[in-house]
Amino acid sequence: MANKRDLKKDINYVLGDIIEAVYVWEYTNPEKDTKKSEAVIDEAIATFDDLIEKVNNRKVENKKAHFKSINKELETKGRALIEKINKL
């Protein structure tokens, strides 16, 4: 991970793309119920808030390891959200 700014951009792009994918699904499936898709959007927003809060935590000893763990968590949670989209 290069720096904090790049990590924030990655979080923003990944979760933004996931939310956009849900909106595309809703647009292409207007006859289906949107409660599950709205739950995915809410979860993506909560994940975004959680990860940004962790990035902004200044009370960490080893910043490199901390950012690496945040990056892994982003990947894990992003994949889980994508799986939820695919099940819609």
C-alpha positions in Angstrom: 0.0 0.0 0.0 1.5 3.3 -1.1 -0.2 5.7 1.4 -3.4 6.6 3.2 -4.8 8.6 0.3 -4.5 5.7 -2.1 -6.2 3.4 0.4 -9.1 5.8 0.8 -9.4 6.0 -2.9 -9.5 2.2 -3.2 -12.2 2.0 -0.6 -14.2 4.7 -2.3 -13.8 3.1 -5.8 -14.5 -0.5 -4.7 -17.6 0.2 -2.6 -18.8 2.9 -5.1 -18.7 0.3 -7.9 -20.6 -2.2 -5.8 -23.3 0.3 -5.1 -23.4 1.2 -8.8 -23.8 -2.5 -9.7 -26.8 -2.7 -7.4 -28.4 0.3 -9.0 -27.8 -1.2 -12.4 -29.4 -4.5 -11.2 -32.4 -2.5 -9.9 -32.7 -0.6 -13.2 -32.6 -3.8 -15.3 -35.0 -5.7 -13.0 -37.8 -3.2 -12.2 -40.3 -5.9 -11.5 -38.3 -7.5 -8.7 -38.5 -6.4 -5.0 -35.7 -4.1 -4.1 -35.5 -4.8 -0.3 -32.6 -7.1 -0.7 -30.7 -4.8 -3.0 -31.3 -1.9 -0.7 -29.9 -4.0 2.1 -26.7 -4.6 0.1 -26.4 -0.8 -0.5 -26.8 -0.2 3.2 -24.2 -2.8 4.0 -21.8 -1.2 1.5 -22.2 2.2 3.1 -21.7 0.8 6.6 -18.6 -1.0 5.4 -17.3 2.3 3.8 -17.9 4.2 7.1 -16.2 1.4 9.1 -13.1 1.2 6.9 -12.6 5.0 6.6 -12.8 5.2 10.4 -10.1 2.6 10.7 -7.9 4.4 8.1 -8.2 7.6 10.0 -7.3 6.0 13.3 -4.0 7.7 14.3 -3.4 5.6 17.4 -1.8 2.6 15.7 1.7 1.4 16.3 2.6 -0.2 12.9 0.9 1.8 10.2 2.0 -0.4 7.4 0.5 -3.5 8.9 -2.6 -1.6 9.9 -3.2 -0.4 6.3 -2.4 -3.9 5.0 -5.1 -5.4 7.2 -7.6 -2.7 6.1 -6.8 -3.5 2.5 -7.4 -7.2 3.2 -10.7 -6.4 5.0 -11.8 -4.3 2.0 -11.1 -7.2 -0.3 -12.9 -9.7 1.9 -16.0 -7.6 2.4 -16.1 -6.4 -1.2 -16.1 -10.0 -2.4 -18.9 -10.8 0.1 -21.0 -7.9 -1.2 -20.4 -9.0 -4.8 -21.6 -12.5 -4.0 -24.8 -11.0 -2.5 -25.3 -9.0 -5.7 -24.9 -12.1 -7.8 -27.5 -13.9 -5.7 -30.1 -11.2 -6.3 
